[in-house]
């Protein structure tokens, strides 16, 4: 990924929080797959739009896995900073 694309995703990309998942879970977003450890909290720098999220939990040793379960998510901004009110406000449908 080039620097310009990375900076754009930092500014406008989504963050998908996946809290309290069991350790050794396989988690994927589109074509990228992650093996969760004790500090895994989610995925950041996701481009806005529809993405496929899937996961497969494992036994305690991380050797045997359950069937993969997946669903679509729409990654988009939901709030923005309002300079005048100095707080986050919900985006309108037009934004």
GIMO-V11828 format. One record per backbone hydrogen bond with DSSP energy under -1.0 kcal/mol. CO is the residue of the C=O (numbers start at 1). NH is the residue of the N-H. If there is no record, write none. Layout:
CO|NH / CO|NH
This chain:
2|6 / 3|7 / 4|8 / 5|9 / 6|10 / 7|11 / 8|12 / 9|13 / 14|46 / 16|43 / 22|25 / 25|36 / 26|56 / 27|34 / 28|54 / 29|32 / 32|29 / 34|27 / 36|24 / 37|40 / 41|18 / 43|16 / 46|14 / 49|75 / 51|73 / 52|30 / 53|71 / 54|28 / 55|69 / 56|26 / 57|66 / 59|62 / 64|59 / 69|55 / 71|53 / 73|51 / 75|49 / 78|91 / 80|89 / 82|86 / 82|87 / 87|82 / 89|80
